[in-house]
Every structure is written in C-alpha cells, then in structure tokens.
C-alpha cells in the first residue's frame, strides 16, 4: 500500500528492513538468554561428569564477547533475511498494490496426493517437487543434519577413547629417536 501512496522504492526497502529489525528487540535477547542457559547447563554437566578435567571451569560465567557476537550475528541475519522481501515489495507497481494482485502466483494445477501419506507429509512432498530451489534446499538441509549428527557421534566416541585409553598401561608420551631406537 505504501507504493500506492507514493513511496519510493528506497523508502519501502528501508521500511521492510526496519520492520525486520523490530523483531530483533525480542528475538535477540531471548536467543542470547536461552543460549546462556544451555551453556550453563552443559558446563554444570561437564563438571559433574568429569570433575578432574573441568574442576576450574566456571559454571555460571558470562562471556561479554559471546553476547556481543550473538547480537552482531542476530542483526546481520535479520538484515540479510529482510533483503529479499524488501526487494519484492519495492518492485510492486502502484496499480498492483491497489488491486491486490502483487503476487502473481500461478494457480495449482493439481492438489497434493493424500492417498499414500498424511496431509502434512503430502504437502511437504508437493512443495518440494514444485520448484528445484525448494527441493535443493530441503535436500541440503537433510544432508547437513546427517553430517552434523555423524560428526558429533564420532566426536563423542573419540573423546571417550581419548579420555580413557583402551590400554591403561600405555605411556602418555614416548621419546624415541628417528630410527626407532631408544635415546
């Protein structure tokens, strides 16, 4: 509607960005608070499970650098996410804004097939097949989740063996010469 009232493209883009930044007022403090609580719980868990290694680690520490970095990443993410809607809103012609036909979405040719799956799964498959971009984003998200799961599960196994070696009589450090003889 701002386009119909005579706003320039630059004004509309600025307004959409400001609207996105309005969400930062609540989202960033909530995210930082939840992150701090999760880190505190993990620190307490590490101190409880392995006090020999993590005895000096503070349980309820506050990292000001971490908080400032979280704020910066949050604002940057919101500004980056607001770019595409701002550009789309600025491209709308005043006539399309008045008539309400700003979104020239093609009508669906067929409905989602719900005979094999439930409605939510069928709609997910239908939207994934609708465009190559959606499909690639969904596949990339699943692949990234699997890679993260595998990395974390192997890291946990590695740390279990690193903290408790298989053979307790093995030395921590061995000093030998280049030709594998004792010095």
Rosetta constraint file for C-alpha pairs under 8 A:
AtomPair CA 1 CA 5 HARMONIC 6.41 0.50
AtomPair CA 1 CA 94 HARMONIC 7.82 0.50
AtomPair CA 1 CA 97 HARMONIC 5.60 0.50
AtomPair CA 1 CA 98 HARMONIC 6.77 0.50
AtomPair CA 2 CA 6 HARMONIC 6.50 0.50
AtomPair CA 2 CA 7 HARMONIC 5.55 0.50
AtomPair CA 2 CA 12 HARMONIC 7.12 0.50
AtomPair CA 3 CA 7 HARMONIC 5.04 0.50
AtomPair CA 3 CA 8 HARMONIC 6.95 0.50
AtomPair CA 3 CA 9 HARMONIC 7.76 0.50
AtomPair CA 3 CA 12 HARMONIC 7.43 0.50
AtomPair CA 3 CA 90 HARMONIC 7.54 0.50
AtomPair CA 3 CA 92 HARMONIC 7.23 0.50
AtomPair CA 3 CA 93 HARMONIC 6.99 0.50
AtomPair CA 3 CA 94 HARMONIC 5.28 0.50
AtomPair CA 3 CA 97 HARMONIC 6.67 0.50
AtomPair CA 4 CA 93 HARMONIC 7.76 0.50
AtomPair CA 4 CA 94 HARMONIC 4.35 0.50
AtomPair CA 4 CA 95 HARMONIC 7.01 0.50
AtomPair CA 4 CA 97 HARMONIC 5.93 0.50
AtomPair CA 4 CA 98 HARMONIC 6.26 0.50
AtomPair CA 5 CA 94 HARMONIC 7.90 0.50
AtomPair CA 6 CA 94 HARMONIC 7.88 0.50
AtomPair CA 7 CA 11 HARMONIC 6.07 0.50
AtomPair CA 7 CA 12 HARMONIC 6.58 0.50
AtomPair CA 8 CA 12 HARMONIC 6.40 0.50
AtomPair CA 8 CA 90 HARMONIC 7.76 0.50
AtomPair CA 9 CA 13 HARMONIC 6.20 0.50
AtomPair CA 9 CA 90 HARMONIC 4.68 0.50
AtomPair CA 9 CA 91 HARMONIC 7.25 0.50
AtomPair CA 10 CA 14 HARMONIC 6.17 0.50
AtomPair CA 10 CA 90 HARMONIC 7.41 0.50
AtomPair CA 11 CA 15 HARMONIC 6.13 0.50
AtomPair CA 12 CA 16 HARMONIC 6.22 0.50
AtomPair CA 12 CA 86 HARMONIC 6.94 0.50
AtomPair CA 12 CA 89 HARMONIC 6.92 0.50
AtomPair CA 12 CA 90 HARMONIC 5.75 0.50
AtomPair CA 13 CA 17 HARMONIC 6.27 0.50
AtomPair CA 13 CA 83 HARMONIC 7.91 0.50
AtomPair CA 13 CA 86 HARMONIC 4.64 0.50
AtomPair CA 13 CA 87 HARMONIC 6.51 0.50
AtomPair CA 13 CA 89 HARMONIC 7.30 0.50
AtomPair CA 13 CA 90 HARMONIC 6.17 0.50
AtomPair CA 14 CA 18 HARMONIC 6.16 0.50
AtomPair CA 14 CA 86 HARMONIC 7.73 0.50
AtomPair CA 15 CA 19 HARMONIC 6.13 0.50
AtomPair CA 16 CA 20 HARMONIC 6.32 0.50
AtomPair CA 16 CA 82 HARMONIC 6.82 0.50
AtomPair CA 16 CA 85 HARMONIC 7.39 0.50
AtomPair CA 16 CA 86 HARMONIC 5.42 0.50
AtomPair CA 17 CA 21 HARMONIC 6.24 0.50
AtomPair CA 17 CA 79 HARMONIC 6.40 0.50
AtomPair CA 17 CA 82 HARMONIC 5.65 0.50
AtomPair CA 17 CA 83 HARMONIC 7.34 0.50
AtomPair CA 17 CA 86 HARMONIC 6.89 0.50
AtomPair CA 18 CA 22 HARMONIC 6.23 0.50
AtomPair CA 19 CA 23 HARMONIC 7.12 0.50
AtomPair CA 20 CA 24 HARMONIC 7.18 0.50
AtomPair CA 20 CA 78 HARMONIC 6.23 0.50
AtomPair CA 20 CA 79 HARMONIC 7.12 0.50
AtomPair CA 20 CA 82 HARMONIC 6.22 0.50
AtomPair CA 21 CA 25 HARMONIC 7.26 0.50
AtomPair CA 21 CA 75 HARMONIC 7.27 0.50
AtomPair CA 21 CA 78 HARMONIC 6.67 0.50
AtomPair CA 21 CA 79 HARMONIC 7.35 0.50
AtomPair CA 23 CA 27 HARMONIC 5.99 0.50
AtomPair CA 24 CA 28 HARMONIC 5.29 0.50
AtomPair CA 24 CA 29 HARMONIC 7.96 0.50
AtomPair CA 24 CA 74 HARMONIC 7.41 0.50
AtomPair CA 24 CA 75 HARMONIC 6.94 0.50
AtomPair CA 24 CA 78 HARMONIC 7.58 0.50
AtomPair CA 25 CA 29 HARMONIC 7.10 0.50
AtomPair CA 26 CA 30 HARMONIC 6.14 0.50
AtomPair CA 27 CA 31 HARMONIC 5.96 0.50
AtomPair CA 28 CA 32 HARMONIC 6.05 0.50
AtomPair CA 28 CA 70 HARMONIC 7.75 0.50
AtomPair CA 28 CA 71 HARMONIC 6.38 0.50
AtomPair CA 28 CA 74 HARMONIC 6.23 0.50
AtomPair CA 29 CA 33 HARMONIC 5.95 0.50
AtomPair CA 30 CA 34 HARMONIC 6.10 0.50
AtomPair CA 31 CA 35 HARMONIC 6.01 0.50
AtomPair CA 32 CA 36 HARMONIC 6.11 0.50
AtomPair CA 32 CA 67 HARMONIC 6.68 0.50
AtomPair CA 32 CA 70 HARMONIC 6.71 0.50
AtomPair CA 32 CA 71 HARMONIC 7.89 0.50
AtomPair CA 33 CA 37 HARMONIC 6.27 0.50
AtomPair CA 34 CA 38 HARMONIC 6.18 0.50
AtomPair CA 35 CA 39 HARMONIC 6.16 0.50
AtomPair CA 36 CA 40 HARMONIC 6.09 0.50
AtomPair CA 36 CA 62 HARMONIC 7.74 0.50
AtomPair CA 37 CA 41 HARMONIC 6.21 0.50
AtomPair CA 38 CA 42 HARMONIC 6.21 0.50
AtomPair CA 39 CA 43 HARMONIC 6.06 0.50
AtomPair CA 40 CA 44 HARMONIC 6.15 0.50
AtomPair CA 40 CA 59 HARMONIC 5.77 0.50
AtomPair CA 40 CA 60 HARMONIC 5.67 0.50
AtomPair CA 40 CA 61 HARMONIC 7.61 0.50
AtomPair CA 41 CA 45 HARMONIC 6.11 0.50
AtomPair CA 41 CA 59 HARMONIC 7.96 0.50
AtomPair CA 42 CA 46 HARMONIC 6.15 0.50
AtomPair CA 43 CA 47 HARMONIC 6.21 0.50
AtomPair CA 43 CA 57 HARMONIC 7.55 0.50
AtomPair CA 43 CA 58 HARMONIC 7.50 0.50
AtomPair CA 43 CA 59 HARMONIC 5.36 0.50
AtomPair CA 44 CA 48 HARMONIC 6.10 0.50
AtomPair CA 44 CA 59 HARMONIC 5.48 0.50
AtomPair CA 45 CA 49 HARMONIC 6.02 0.50
AtomPair CA 46 CA 50 HARMONIC 5.81 0.50
AtomPair CA 46 CA 51 HARMONIC 7.36 0.50
AtomPair CA 46 CA 54 HARMONIC 6.58 0.50
AtomPair CA 47 CA 51 HARMONIC 4.82 0.50
AtomPair CA 47 CA 53 HARMONIC 7.88 0.50
AtomPair CA 47 CA 54 HARMONIC 5.25 0.50
AtomPair CA 47 CA 55 HARMONIC 6.01 0.50
AtomPair CA 47 CA 57 HARMONIC 7.52 0.50
AtomPair CA 47 CA 59 HARMONIC 7.87 0.50
AtomPair CA 50 CA 54 HARMONIC 6.26 0.50
AtomPair CA 50 CA 55 HARMONIC 7.91 0.50
AtomPair CA 51 CA 55 HARMONIC 4.84 0.50
AtomPair CA 63 CA 67 HARMONIC 6.30 0.50
AtomPair CA 64 CA 68 HARMONIC 6.14 0.50
AtomPair CA 65 CA 69 HARMONIC 6.00 0.50
AtomPair CA 66 CA 70 HARMONIC 6.04 0.50
AtomPair CA 67 CA 71 HARMONIC 6.26 0.50
AtomPair CA 68 CA 72 HARMONIC 6.19 0.50
AtomPair CA 69 CA 73 HARMONIC 6.08 0.50
AtomPair CA 70 CA 74 HARMONIC 5.98 0.50
AtomPair CA 71 CA 75 HARMONIC 6.17 0.50
AtomPair CA 72 CA 76 HARMONIC 6.05 0.50
AtomPair CA 73 CA 77 HARMONIC 5.95 0.50
AtomPair CA 74 CA 78 HARMONIC 6.22 0.50
AtomPair CA 75 CA 79 HARMONIC 6.17 0.50
AtomPair CA 76 CA 80 HARMONIC 6.04 0.50
AtomPair CA 77 CA 81 HARMONIC 6.01 0.50
AtomPair CA 78 CA 82 HARMONIC 6.06 0.50
AtomPair CA 79 CA 83 HARMONIC 6.48 0.50
AtomPair CA 81 CA 85 HARMONIC 7.93 0.50
AtomPair CA 82 CA 86 HARMONIC 6.02 0.50
AtomPair CA 83 CA 87 HARMONIC 6.21 0.50
AtomPair CA 84 CA 88 HARMONIC 6.25 0.50
AtomPair CA 85 CA 89 HARMONIC 6.01 0.50
AtomPair CA 86 CA 90 HARMONIC 6.10 0.50
AtomPair CA 87 CA 91 HARMONIC 6.27 0.50
AtomPair CA 88 CA 92 HARMONIC 6.75 0.50
AtomPair CA 92 CA 96 HARMONIC 6.46 0.50
AtomPair CA 92 CA 97 HARMONIC 6.53 0.50
AtomPair CA 92 CA 102 HARMONIC 6.07 0.50
AtomPair CA 93 CA 97 HARMONIC 6.26 0.50
AtomPair CA 93 CA 102 HARMONIC 7.76 0.50
AtomPair CA 94 CA 98 HARMONIC 6.34 0.50
AtomPair CA 95 CA 99 HARMONIC 6.29 0.50
AtomPair CA 96 CA 100 HARMONIC 5.79 0.50
AtomPair CA 96 CA 101 HARMONIC 5.12 0.50
AtomPair CA 96 CA 102 HARMONIC 5.06 0.50
AtomPair CA 97 CA 101 HARMONIC 6.72 0.50
AtomPair CA 97 CA 102 HARMONIC 5.82 0.50
AtomPair CA 112 CA 119 HARMONIC 7.99 0.50
AtomPair CA 112 CA 122 HARMONIC 5.89 0.50
AtomPair CA 112 CA 123 HARMONIC 5.86 0.50
AtomPair CA 112 CA 126 HARMONIC 5.74 0.50
AtomPair CA 113 CA 117 HARMONIC 7.82 0.50
AtomPair CA 113 CA 122 HARMONIC 6.11 0.50
AtomPair CA 113 CA 126 HARMONIC 7.94 0.50
AtomPair CA 114 CA 118 HARMONIC 5.87 0.50
AtomPair CA 114 CA 119 HARMONIC 5.78 0.50
AtomPair CA 114 CA 122 HARMONIC 5.74 0.50
AtomPair CA 117 CA 121 HARMONIC 6.07 0.50
AtomPair CA 117 CA 122 HARMONIC 5.72 0.50
AtomPair CA 118 CA 122 HARMONIC 6.04 0.50
AtomPair CA 119 CA 123 HARMONIC 6.02 0.50
AtomPair CA 120 CA 124 HARMONIC 6.22 0.50
AtomPair CA 121 CA 125 HARMONIC 6.26 0.50
AtomPair CA 122 CA 126 HARMONIC 6.04 0.50
AtomPair CA 123 CA 127 HARMONIC 6.03 0.50
AtomPair CA 124 CA 128 HARMONIC 6.04 0.50
AtomPair CA 125 CA 129 HARMONIC 6.19 0.50
AtomPair CA 126 CA 130 HARMONIC 6.19 0.50
AtomPair CA 127 CA 131 HARMONIC 7.36 0.50
AtomPair CA 127 CA 134 HARMONIC 7.23 0.50
AtomPair CA 128 CA 132 HARMONIC 7.64 0.50
AtomPair CA 128 CA 134 HARMONIC 5.36 0.50
AtomPair CA 128 CA 135 HARMONIC 4.64 0.50
AtomPair CA 128 CA 138 HARMONIC 7.22 0.50
AtomPair CA 129 CA 134 HARMONIC 7.56 0.50
AtomPair CA 129 CA 135 HARMONIC 6.25 0.50
AtomPair CA 130 CA 134 HARMONIC 7.37 0.50
AtomPair CA 130 CA 135 HARMONIC 7.89 0.50
AtomPair CA 131 CA 135 HARMONIC 6.40 0.50
AtomPair CA 132 CA 136 HARMONIC 6.06 0.50
AtomPair CA 133 CA 137 HARMONIC 6.12 0.50
AtomPair CA 134 CA 138 HARMONIC 6.15 0.50
AtomPair CA 135 CA 139 HARMONIC 6.13 0.50
AtomPair CA 136 CA 140 HARMONIC 5.89 0.50
AtomPair CA 137 CA 141 HARMONIC 6.07 0.50
AtomPair CA 138 CA 142 HARMONIC 6.32 0.50
AtomPair CA 139 CA 143 HARMONIC 6.10 0.50
AtomPair CA 140 CA 144 HARMONIC 5.98 0.50
AtomPair CA 141 CA 145 HARMONIC 6.20 0.50
AtomPair CA 142 CA 146 HARMONIC 6.24 0.50
AtomPair CA 143 CA 147 HARMONIC 6.14 0.50
AtomPair CA 144 CA 148 HARMONIC 6.14 0.50
AtomPair CA 145 CA 149 HARMONIC 6.14 0.50
AtomPair CA 146 CA 150 HARMONIC 6.15 0.50
AtomPair CA 147 CA 151 HARMONIC 6.06 0.50
AtomPair CA 148 CA 152 HARMONIC 6.08 0.50
AtomPair CA 149 CA 153 HARMONIC 6.04 0.50
AtomPair CA 150 CA 154 HARMONIC 6.13 0.50
AtomPair CA 151 CA 155 HARMONIC 6.03 0.50
AtomPair CA 152 CA 156 HARMONIC 6.15 0.50
AtomPair CA 153 CA 157 HARMONIC 6.44 0.50
AtomPair CA 154 CA 158 HARMONIC 6.05 0.50
AtomPair CA 155 CA 159 HARMONIC 6.09 0.50
AtomPair CA 156 CA 160 HARMONIC 6.17 0.50
AtomPair CA 157 CA 161 HARMONIC 6.46 0.50
AtomPair CA 158 CA 162 HARMONIC 5.95 0.50
AtomPair CA 159 CA 163 HARMONIC 5.94 0.50
AtomPair CA 160 CA 164 HARMONIC 6.09 0.50
AtomPair CA 161 CA 165 HARMONIC 5.15 0.50
AtomPair CA 161 CA 166 HARMONIC 6.69 0.50
AtomPair CA 164 CA 168 HARMONIC 7.71 0.50
AtomPair CA 175 CA 182 HARMONIC 7.74 0.50
AtomPair CA 175 CA 183 HARMONIC 7.74 0.50
AtomPair CA 176 CA 180 HARMONIC 5.89 0.50
AtomPair CA 176 CA 181 HARMONIC 6.10 0.50
AtomPair CA 176 CA 182 HARMONIC 5.28 0.50
AtomPair CA 176 CA 183 HARMONIC 6.04 0.50
AtomPair CA 177 CA 181 HARMONIC 5.55 0.50
AtomPair CA 177 CA 182 HARMONIC 6.15 0.50
AtomPair CA 177 CA 183 HARMONIC 5.87 0.50
